[in-house]
Amino acid sequence: MRTPRAPRETRSPGLEPLAVLPVFVTLTGKRAVLAGANGGAAWKVKLLAAAGAHVDVFAPEPTEEMRGAPAEAVAGTVVLHERDWSPADLEGAAFAIAAFEDEGECACFVGAARAAGAIVNAIDRPHLCDVSFGAIVNRSPLVVGISTEGAVPVFGQTVRARIEAMLPSGFKAWVAAARDWRAEVSARYHVFGERRAFWERFTDLAFAHPDRAPVRADLDGLIAENDAAPTGGSVVLVGAGPGDAELLTLKALRALRSADVILYDDLVAPEILDYARREARTMLVGKTGHGPSCRQDDINALMVSLAGSGKRVVRLKSGDPLVFGRAGEEIDACREAGIPVTVVPGVTAAQGAAASLGISLTHRDAARRLQYVTGHDRRGALPDDLNWAALADPTVTTVIYMPKRTMRTLLAKAVAEGLPPATPALVVFNATRPDQAVVQGQAHDLADRVEAAGLEGPAIVMVGNALGRGAQAEHVSAIPAAVLQAAERASL
């Protein structure tokens, strides 16, 4: 008998310590001052002007690049004063930058700027800075700032290049449209949930058409779609995949980022919950094989109750919800209660494990069929109604889910029913996760090898001639040495 447990709310660990606080400063129409002319000064002046500031530069001996800065201002203005600065020059400044080679002169300017109420940056002197400049991805009004706290600027620049490659330049038109449309959308939708639903649809459309500018017809279409959408709560069954967060689908990510409440299983990798929006409640409603488990009726009741109160509920399941995930019972519960329910499929454990090992489950020279089988029934015992003729066919690739307690009995009976004892077989623990481990053997000795290995974690068994193809052999070295040694001892 499983030990019952109740669904319980969990909390994410929250923010890790921040080396710096990422903030964005509005400088449009405000005054900024830069004094000095060291190597990075001209670029900082151009950045301030690009942010819409009116920049006064004080430099008795400006560089040629600094002399060219006034003509290169793309938004604000730049005025070059070829003289030393004075404290009076800082009056009314919102932002000030010290660009001196001399430490003492730099500290003097910083003190005067702070006394004038300005935010201060000192080039190449982080100990004197109120704020620092990071690498910038400019899709304005979409702006991404990247900081390494000055430790590795080149690393930050490389990250910037990666992000730039992911963000089409056309996004700037979509974000500009969002800024222009926000007042109209807010006036139409007074409820937060309705506004969020609109902007989620807007975001989906932007990602679908990143290289064209949005037009009024897009806004009208989004409003019509939002108005026609069902109101109230809903349930989405989402496949989290076998463990690797990068195997989540885009649709799964969107569901996580729009959920009010996430009901998740024990086998869901913790890092997957990091993709949920920060405001979402998370509740553990998991079942563990032959261990403490929430009753399915309790999960159904909680899910229906939350959705019935108007919440958008994500039921997050390991692998694919429709493969041994009790999705049928949960879908029925929602439909009986009149709750809208949809399913987002996920990468199932068999697919993830096969991909990580480079195994074709349906190799045309070895497999005629692929079948998924559960290793236990409602009682936790070997099911009485398994098709033993199908399980005894070595030209079928059989994947056995939840096999730990019954694997030895199942394989022994399959051999007794005609499965050749030497049929290739393996067990994958923690498929696709960093601690993935594999135990290989044959149908007649796999259970002994697994017992000797002493591994823990979610596992699946694979049996069939397709597993003996060359692709598998390439991955033998990836199996932990201790596991191989234990398995070898068991076979002696």
C-alpha positions in Angstrom: 0.0 0.0 0.0 1.2 3.5 -0.8 1.4 6.0 2.0 -1.1 8.7 1.2 -0.1 12.3 1.1 -1.9 15.6 0.5 -1.1 18.1 -2.3 1.1 20.8 -0.8 2.1 24.2 -2.0 5.8 24.7 -2.8 7.8 27.8 -3.2 10.6 28.5 -5.6 13.9 29.4 -3.9 13.4 32.9 -5.3 16.2 35.2 -6.3 19.8 34.2 -5.9 22.2 37.0 -4.7 22.7 39.7 -7.3 26.1 41.3 -7.8 24.3 44.3 -9.3 20.7 45.5 -9.6 19.7 45.7 -13.2 17.8 48.9 -13.7 17.0 51.1 -16.7 17.3 54.9 -16.4 15.1 57.2 -18.5 17.2 60.2 -19.7 15.0 61.6 -22.5 15.1 65.4 -22.2 17.4 65.3 -19.2 20.8 66.8 -18.8 24.0 64.7 -18.6 27.6 65.8 -18.0 30.8 64.0 -19.0 34.2 65.5 -18.0 37.5 64.2 -19.3 38.5 62.4 -22.5 40.0 59.0 -21.8 39.6 56.1 -24.1 36.0 55.2 -23.4 34.6 58.7 -23.1 33.4 59.2 -26.7 31.4 56.0 -26.7 29.7 56.9 -23.4 28.7 60.3 -24.8 27.1 58.6 -27.8 25.2 56.2 -25.5 23.8 59.1 -23.3 22.7 61.0 -26.4 21.1 57.8 -27.9 19.0 57.6 -24.7 17.7 61.1 -25.4 19.9 63.1 -23.0 21.3 66.6 -23.6 25.0 66.0 -23.0 27.5 68.6 -22.0 31.1 67.4 -22.5 34.0 69.2 -20.7 37.4 68.3 -22.1 40.3 70.8 -22.6 42.0 68.4 -25.1 39.2 66.3 -26.7 40.1 63.3 -28.9 39.1 63.4 -32.6 36.4 60.8 -31.9 35.0 63.2 -29.2 35.1 66.1 -31.6 32.9 64.0 -33.9 30.4 63.0 -31.2 28.0 66.1 -31.6 27.4 65.3 -35.2 26.8 61.6 -34.5 24.1 62.0 -31.8 21.1 60.0 -33.0 18.5 61.2 -30.5 19.6 63.8 -27.9 22.3 66.5 -28.3 26.0 66.7 -27.5 27.7 70.1 -26.8 31.5 70.0 -26.5 33.1 72.6 -24.2 36.9 72.6 -24.7 37.7 73.6 -21.1 38.0 72.1 -17.6 34.9 71.4 -15.6 33.7 73.3 -12.6 31.2 72.3 -9.9 28.7 74.8 -11.3 28.6 72.8 -14.5 26.9 69.9 -12.7 23.9 71.9 -11.6 20.7 70.2 -12.9 22.5 67.1 -14.2 20.7 63.8 -13.9 23.7 61.7 -14.9 27.4 62.3 -14.8 30.4 60.5 -16.0 34.0 60.9 -15.0 36.5 60.1 -17.8 39.9 61.0 -16.2 43.1 59.2 -16.2 44.0 60.7 -12.8 42.4 59.0 -9.8 42.3 62.2 -7.7 40.6 64.3 -10.3 38.1 61.5 -10.9 37.3 61.3 -7.2 36.8 65.0 -7.0 34.4 65.0 -9.9 32.4 62.1 -8.5 32.0 63.9 -5.2 30.8 67.1 -6.9 28.4 65.2 -9.1 26.9 63.3 -6.1 26.5 66.6 -4.3 24.6 67.9 -7.3 22.2 64.9 -7.1 23.4 63.1 -10.3 23.8 59.4 -10.8 27.5 58.8 -11.3 29.7 56.5 -13.4 33.5 56.6 -13.5 35.1 54.9 -16.5 37.3 52.0 -15.5 36.9 52.8 -11.8 34.1 50.6 -10.5 34.8 51.5 -6.9 33.7 55.1 -7.6 30.5 54.2 -9.6 26.9 54.4 -8.6 26.0 52.5 -11.8 28.0 50.7 -14.5 27.5 50.1 -18.2 27.0 46.6 -19.5 26.9 45.1 -23.0 23.7 46.2 -24.7 21.4 44.5 -27.2 19.5 47.3 -28.9 16.1 46.6 -30.3 14.8 49.8 -28.8 12.3 50.1 -27.3 13.3 46.5 -26.5 16.7 46.9 -24.7 18.7 44.1 -23.1 21.5 44.9 -20.7 24.2 42.4 -19.7 26.6 42.8 -16.8 29.5 40.7 -15.6 30.2 43.3 -12.9 33.3 44.3 -15.0 34.9 40.9 -14.4 34.9 39.6 -18.0 33.7 42.2 -20.5 34.5 40.0 -23.4 32.2 37.3 -22.0 29.4 39.8 -21.8 30.0 40.9 -25.4 29.8 37.3 -26.5 26.5 36.8 -24.6 25.3 39.9 -26.3 26.1 38.6 -29.7 24.2 35.3 -28.9 21.2 37.3 -27.8 21.3 39.5 -30.8 21.2 36.5 -33.0 18.0 35.3 -31.2 16.2 38.6 -31.4 15.3 39.7 -34.9 15.7 43.4 -35.5 12.0 43.6 -36.5 11.1 43.1 -32.8 11.7 46.9 -32.3 8.6 47.6 -34.4 6.5 45.2 -32.4 7.6 46.7 -29.0 7.1 50.2 -30.4 3.5 49.2 -31.4 2.9 47.7 -28.0 3.9 51.1 -26.5 1.5 52.9 -28.8 -1.4 50.5 -28.3 -1.0 50.1 -24.5 -3.4 52.9 -23.5 -6.1 51.6 -25.8 -5.7 48.0 -24.6 -5.8 49.1 -20.9 -8.9 51.2 -21.5 -10.7 48.2 -23.1 -9.6 45.5 -20.6 -9.9 46.5 -17.0 -9.2 43.1 -15.6 -5.6 42.1 -15.2 -6.1 38.6 -16.6 -7.8 39.9 -19.7 -4.9 42.3 -20.4 -2.4 39.6 -19.8 -4.2 37.3 -22.2 -4.2 40.0 -24.9 -0.4 40.7 -24.5 0.3 36.9 -24.6 -1.5 36.8 -27.9 0.3 39.8 -29.1 3.7 38.2 -28.2 2.8 35.0 -30.0 2.0 37.0 -33.1 5.2 39.0 -32.8 7.3 35.8 -32.6 5.4 34.3 -35.6 6.0 37.4 -37.7 9.2 39.1 -36.4 10.3 40.6 -39.7 7.3 42.7 -40.5 5.9 45.7 -38.8 2.5 45.3 -37.1 -0.4 47.3 -38.5 -3.8 48.4 -37.2 -5.4 45.2 -38.6 -3.2 43.2 -36.2 -4.5 45.1 -33.2 -8.1 44.7 -34.4 -7.6 41.0 -34.9 -6.0 40.5 -31.5 -8.9 42.4 -29.8 -11.5 40.2 -31.7 -9.6 37.0 -30.7 -9.3 38.1 -27.1 -13.0 39.1 -26.9 -14.1 35.8 -28.3 -11.9 33.7 -26.0 -13.6 31.8 -23.2 -13.5 33.5 -19.8 -12.9 31.9 -16.5 -10.6 29.2 -15.4 -9.0 26.4 -17.5 -6.7 23.4 -17.3 -3.8 22.6 -19.5 -2.1 19.2 -19.2 1.6 19.9 -20.1 4.3 17.4 -20.9 7.5 18.4 -19.1 9.6 15.8 -20.9 11.9 13.2 -19.2 14.1 15.8 -17.4 16.2 17.9 -19.7 14.6 21.4 -19.6 15.7 22.1 -23.2 13.3 19.4 -24.4 10.3 21.5 -23.4 8.2 22.6 -26.4 7.5 26.3 -27.1 3.8 25.6 -26.4 4.8 24.2 -23.0 6.8 27.3 -22.2 3.9 29.5 -23.1 1.6 27.5 -20.9 4.0 27.7 -17.9 4.4 31.5 -18.4 0.7 32.1 -18.4 -0.3 29.8 -15.5 -1.8 31.0 -12.3 -1.2 27.7 -10.6 1.1 24.8 -11.5 0.3 21.3 -10.1 3.4 19.2 -10.7 4.7 15.7 -10.2 7.8 14.5 -8.3 9.5 13.5 -11.5 9.4 17.0 -13.0 12.9 18.4 -13.0 13.2 21.4 -10.7 14.8 23.6 -13.3 11.7 23.3 -15.5 9.7 25.2 -12.8 12.1 28.1 -13.3 10.4 28.8 -16.6 7.1 29.6 -14.9 6.1 33.2 -14.3 7.2 34.3 -10.9 3.7 35.0 -9.6 2.4 31.5 -10.3 1.7 29.2 -7.3 3.3 25.8 -7.5 1.9 22.8 -5.8 3.5 19.3 -5.5 0.9 16.6 -6.2 3.2 13.9 -7.1 3.1 10.1 -6.9 6.2 8.0 -6.3 6.3 4.3 -7.3 5.4 2.3 -4.2 6.0 5.4 -2.1 4.1 8.3 -0.6 1.6 9.5 -3.2 -1.3 11.9 -3.6 -4.6 10.2 -4.3 -5.7 10.7 -7.9 -9.2 11.8 -6.7 -7.6 14.5 -4.6 -5.6 15.8 -7.5 -8.7 15.8 -9.7 -10.7 17.7 -7.1 -8.0 20.3 -6.5 -7.5 20.9 -10.2 -11.2 21.3 -10.9 -11.6 23.6 -7.8 -8.8 25.9 -8.8 -10.0 26.2 -12.4 -13.6 26.6 -11.2 -12.4 29.7 -9.2 -11.1 31.3 -12.4 -7.5 30.1 -12.3 -5.5 29.0 -15.3 -4.1 25.7 -14.1 -1.2 23.9 -15.6 -1.0 20.2 -14.7 2.7 19.5 -15.3 3.6 15.9 -15.9 6.9 14.2 -16.5 7.3 12.9 -20.1 4.1 13.0 -22.1 0.8 13.4 -20.3 -0.9 10.9 -22.6 1.7 8.1 -22.0 1.0 6.4 -18.6 0.3 9.8 -17.1 -3.3 9.3 -16.0 -4.3 12.0 -18.3 -7.6 10.3 -19.2 -8.8 10.5 -15.6 -7.9 14.1 -15.3 -9.5 15.1 -18.7 -12.7 13.3 -17.7 -12.8 15.1 -14.4 -12.5 18.5 -16.1 -15.1 17.7 -18.7 -17.6 16.5 -16.1 -17.1 19.8 -14.3 -17.4 21.9 -17.4 -13.8 23.1 -17.2 -12.0 23.7 -20.6 -9.1 21.4 -20.8 -6.3 21.0 -23.4 -3.2 19.0 -23.7 0.4 20.0 -24.6 2.3 16.9 -25.6 5.9 16.4 -24.4 8.9 14.2 -25.2 8.2 10.9 -23.5 10.9 9.1 -21.6 11.4 6.5 -24.3 12.1 9.1 -26.9 14.4 11.1 -24.7 16.4 8.0 -23.6 16.7 6.7 -27.2 17.9 10.0 -28.4 20.5 10.4 -25.7 21.9 7.0 -26.5 21.7 7.3 -30.3 19.4 4.3 -30.6 16.8 3.9 -33.3 13.8 2.3 -31.7 12.4 1.3 -35.1 15.5 0.3 -37.0 14.2 -1.2 -40.2 16.6 -4.1 -40.2 15.7 -5.1 -36.6 12.3 -3.8 -35.5 8.8 -4.3 -37.0 6.9 -2.6 -34.2 7.3 -0.4 -31.2 5.3 -0.9 -28.1 5.0 0.8 -24.7 4.0 -1.3 -21.8 3.4 -0.5 -18.1 5.3 -2.5 -15.6 2.6 -2.5 -12.9 -1.1 -2.2 -12.5 -3.2 -0.3 -10.0 -2.0 -2.6 -7.2 1.6 -2.2 -8.0 1.8 -5.8 -9.3 2.6 -7.1 -12.7 -0.5 -6.7 -14.9 -2.5 -9.9 -15.5 -3.5 -8.9 -19.0 -0.2 -8.3 -20.8 0.1 -9.7 -24.3 2.9 -12.2 -23.8 3.1 -13.2 -27.4 3.9 -9.6 -28.3 6.4 -9.3 -25.5 8.2 -12.5 -26.6 8.7 -11.1 -30.1 12.4 -10.0 -30.4 11.6 -8.0 -33.6 9.5 -5.7 -31.5 11.1 -2.9 -29.5 9.4 -3.0 -26.1 9.7 -0.1 -23.7 8.6 -0.9 -20.2 7.6 2.1 -18.0 7.6 1.9 -14.2 9.5 -1.4 -14.2 11.5 -1.5 -10.9 9.4 -3.9 -8.9 8.3 -6.2 -11.6 11.2 -6.2 -14.1 12.7 -9.5 -13.0 9.3 -11.3 -13.2 8.3 -9.7 -16.5 11.5 -10.5 -18.3 11.6 -14.1 -16.9 8.0 -14.7 -18.1 8.7 -13.1 -21.5 11.7 -15.6 -21.9 9.5 -18.4 -20.8 6.9 -17.4 -23.4 9.5 -17.5 -26.2 11.6 -14.3 -26.0 15.2 -15.4 -26.9 17.3 -15.1 -23.7 20.0 -13.3 -25.5 17.7 -10.5 -26.8 19.5 -7.2 -26.1 18.0 -5.3 -23.2 18.9 -2.2 -21.1 17.7 0.0 -18.4 18.0 3.8 -18.5 18.0 5.7 -15.2 17.2 9.4 -15.1 16.9 9.7 -18.9 18.3 13.0 -20.4 19.4 14.3 -17.0 23.0 15.0 -16.0 23.0 11.9 -13.9 21.7 9.6 -16.6 23.1 6.1 -16.3 22.6 2.9 -18.3 22.8 -0.7 -17.5 23.1 -3.1 -20.5 22.5 -6.7 -20.7 20.3 -9.4 -22.2 16.8 -10.4 -21.4 18.0 -13.3 -19.2 20.4 -11.3 -17.1 19.4 -7.7 -17.1 17.6 -7.9 -13.7 20.7 -9.2 -12.1 22.9 -6.5 -13.6 20.5 -3.8 -12.4 20.3 -5.2 -8.9 24.1 -5.2 -8.8 24.4 -1.6 -10.0 22.2 -0.3 -7.2 21.1 2.8 -9.1 18.2 5.0 -8.1 15.9 7.3 -10.0 13.1 7.0 -12.6 13.9 4.2 -15.0 12.6 2.6 -18.1 13.5 -0.8 -19.6 14.1 -1.4 -23.4 14.1 -4.8 -24.9 14.5 -5.9 -28.6 16.9 -6.6 -31.4 17.0 -3.0 -32.4 19.0 -2.3 -29.2 21.9 -4.4 -30.5 22.6 -2.2 -33.5 26.0 -0.4 -33.7 24.7 2.9 -32.5 24.3 1.6 -29.0 27.8 0.3 -28.7 29.2 3.8 -29.2 27.6 4.9 -25.9 28.9 2.0 -23.7 31.7 4.3 -22.5 29.2 6.8 -21.2 27.9 4.3 -18.6 29.5 5.1 -15.2 32.5 2.8 -14.5 31.1 1.6 -11.2 27.9 0.5 -12.9 29.7 -1.5 -15.5 31.9 -3.2 -12.9 28.9 -4.1 -10.8 27.1 -5.5 -13.8 30.1 -7.5 -14.8 30.4 -9.0 -11.4 26.7 -9.9 -11.5 27.1 -11.8 -14.7 29.9 -14.0 -13.4 
